């Protein structure tokens, strides 16, 4: 099963390599929501079309975790208790950008959507993860 998720995840990620981020379409949170939909979950973020609009939505909700808690609850997606699993989506802390959305892969690696690609990293901590797979 893990191999199936890994193959699906690679196929999902491939079209984004070299593609500039569009806010509200494939930024770090919208990208995670698209992955969740690709996995069969009816996950939809509130509409936004710029970084400023995204930050305003996050601030109004009381933080990115609250945005995702609301979105996931309405789609019937539960929090992952314990370590993230390959294919899950989550939020990790960053020093420069604050909390950001990631898609978890094998061995504790996470992929974070940046300007024109994904950045693979192995976060030391995570804030919250939702069970997509």
Buried (B, 14 or more C-beta within 10 A) or exposed (E): EEEEBBEBBEEBBEEBEEEEBEBBEBBBBBBBBBBBBBBEBEBEBBEBEEEEBBEEBBEEBEBBBEBBBEBBEEBEBEBBEEEBBBBBBBBBEBEEEEBBBBBBBEEBBBBBBBEEBBEEBEBEEBBBBBBBB
